[in-house]
């Protein structure tokens, strides 16, 4: 795998082999990784941007420090990060990271995206059934369908050719109207230690 995107600091702590190139060549994270918390009286585990940035974590988190030293840590400004620190046009972060990854790819200039394993509904595939009681909709969301609205906005805003692997995209159809408006775009694409700005929206 070339790139592994991780939103939550818990994943870094719990997933073995994070510094191995067999896991991924590069780790991609928001500048302020998310940390877990609970709300009394509500079911689930919730996540929000943590107080500490990746810069600060290079000294306290061995995995992050090792990847940064090897020039294998990439970061970006997320909409959940502290307003005082993030740059213009942060990448939108919602309840599911699939939509965030697709927006990151679009912001980096990718125009053709094929996905695998991004499903709707409320159930896990049989291969992941053993995790259903641990991670499935663990923040209390009603359905994975919520991610498709954000993905659709990215497709619209960037003119993205995006859809499931093995399907025809766009779907062949005929309608009585045509979308002619050109949607401007431009997000921050940040690499650890350096920043590249795309044209302002």
C-alpha positions in Angstrom: 0.0 0.0 0.0 1.3 3.5 -0.9 -0.8 5.6 1.4 -2.7 4.9 4.6 -5.1 7.5 5.9 -5.8 7.6 9.6 -8.0 10.1 11.4 -7.9 8.8 15.0 -4.9 8.6 17.3 -6.3 5.4 18.8 -5.6 3.6 15.5 -1.9 4.5 15.6 -1.7 3.1 19.2 -3.6 -0.1 18.5 -2.6 -1.1 15.0 0.7 -3.1 15.0 3.5 -2.5 12.4 2.6 1.1 11.6 6.2 2.0 10.8 6.7 -1.0 8.4 6.7 -0.2 4.7 4.8 -3.4 4.3 1.9 -1.6 6.0 2.2 1.6 3.9 4.8 3.8 2.4 3.2 7.0 3.8 0.8 7.7 6.6 -1.7 10.5 6.0 -3.3 12.3 9.0 -5.0 15.6 9.9 -2.6 18.1 11.5 -4.6 17.6 14.7 -5.4 13.9 14.9 -8.8 12.9 16.5 -9.0 11.6 20.0 -11.8 9.6 21.5 -14.2 10.7 24.3 -17.5 9.7 25.7 -20.7 11.6 26.5 -22.5 10.5 29.7 -25.9 9.1 28.8 -25.1 8.6 25.1 -24.2 5.4 23.5 -20.9 5.1 21.5 -17.4 6.5 21.3 -17.0 9.9 19.9 -14.0 11.6 18.3 -12.8 15.2 17.9 -9.6 17.0 17.0 -7.1 16.7 19.8 -5.3 19.4 21.6 -1.8 18.4 20.2 -0.6 18.7 16.6 1.5 16.2 14.8 4.5 18.6 15.3 4.1 18.2 19.1 3.4 14.5 18.8 6.7 13.7 17.1 8.2 13.9 20.6 5.5 12.0 22.5 4.3 9.4 20.0 7.1 7.0 18.8 5.3 5.9 15.7 4.6 9.5 14.5 8.1 10.5 15.4 9.7 7.7 13.5 7.5 8.3 10.4 8.2 12.1 10.5 12.0 11.4 10.7 11.8 9.1 7.7 9.8 11.7 5.7 6.9 9.3 5.5 4.3 11.4 7.4 1.8 13.6 5.4 -0.7 15.9 6.9 -3.5 18.3 6.0 -5.6 20.9 7.7 -9.0 19.5 8.6 -12.3 21.4 9.2 -12.2 19.9 12.7 -8.9 21.4 13.7 -8.4 24.6 15.8 -9.5 27.7 13.8 -6.5 29.6 15.1 -4.1 27.2 13.4 -5.7 25.9 10.2 -5.3 27.5 6.8 -7.9 28.7 4.4 -10.2 26.0 2.9 -9.5 23.1 5.2 -10.5 19.6 4.1 -14.0 18.7 5.2 -14.2 16.0 7.9 -17.5 14.3 8.6 -18.5 11.1 10.5 -16.8 8.8 8.1 -13.3 9.1 6.6 -14.0 7.7 3.2 -15.5 11.1 2.1 -12.4 12.9 3.5 -10.0 10.7 1.5 -11.9 11.3 -1.7 -11.8 15.1 -1.1 -8.0 14.9 -0.3 -7.5 13.1 -3.7 -9.5 15.7 -5.5 -7.7 18.5 -3.8 -4.4 17.0 -4.9 -5.5 17.1 -8.5 -6.7 13.5 -9.0 -9.7 13.5 -11.3 -10.5 9.7 -11.7 -11.2 7.7 -8.5 -12.5 4.2 -8.1 -13.5 2.9 -4.7 -13.8 -0.5 -3.1 -15.6 -1.4 0.2 -17.4 1.9 0.6 -20.9 0.7 1.4 -24.2 2.1 2.8 -26.6 0.6 5.2 -25.9 -0.3 8.8 -24.3 -3.7 8.6 -20.7 -5.0 8.1 -19.7 -7.5 5.3 -19.3 -11.0 6.6 -15.5 -10.7 6.6 -15.8 -8.0 9.2 -18.7 -9.4 11.3 -16.4 -10.0 14.2 -15.9 -6.3 14.6 -19.5 -5.4 14.5 -19.8 -5.0 18.3 -16.6 -2.9 18.5 -16.5 -0.4 15.6 -19.7 -0.6 13.6 -21.4 2.9 13.8 -19.6 3.3 17.1 -20.3 7.1 17.3 -24.1 6.5 17.2 -24.6 7.3 13.5 -27.8 5.7 12.1 -26.3 4.5 8.8 -23.2 4.5 6.6 -25.4 6.2 4.0 -24.4 9.6 5.6 -21.0 9.5 3.7 -22.6 9.6 0.3 -23.8 13.2 0.6 -20.3 14.4 1.2 -18.9 12.3 -1.6 -21.5 13.7 -4.0 -20.5 17.3 -3.0 -16.9 16.6 -3.8 -17.8 15.0 -7.2 -19.9 18.2 -8.0 -17.3 20.7 -6.8 -14.3 19.2 -8.5 -16.0 17.6 -11.5 -14.6 14.3 -10.2 -15.0 11.0 -12.1 -15.7 8.8 -9.1 -17.5 5.5 -8.5 -17.2 1.9 -7.4 -14.5 -0.3 -9.0 -15.9 -2.2 -11.9 -18.8 0.0 -12.7 -19.5 2.4 -15.5 -19.0 6.0 -14.3 -20.8 8.2 -15.0 -23.9 6.0 -15.3 -25.2 6.1 -18.8 -28.6 7.9 -18.8 -30.5 10.6 -20.6 -32.2 13.5 -18.9 -34.0 16.7 -20.0 -31.5 19.0 -18.5 -27.7 19.6 -18.5 -25.4 20.9 -15.8 -23.4 23.6 -17.4 -22.0 25.5 -14.4 -18.3 25.1 -13.7 -17.6 24.7 -10.0 -14.3 26.3 -8.9 -12.1 24.5 -6.5 -9.0 24.7 -4.4 -8.0 23.2 -1.1 -4.8 23.0 0.9 -2.7 19.9 0.1 -0.2 19.8 3.0 2.8 17.6 3.3 4.5 17.3 6.7 7.0 20.1 6.9 5.8 21.9 3.7 2.6 23.2 2.2 1.4 23.4 -1.4 -1.5 25.7 -2.1 -3.9 25.1 -4.9 -5.8 28.0 -6.5 -8.3 29.7 -4.2 -11.9 28.8 -4.5 
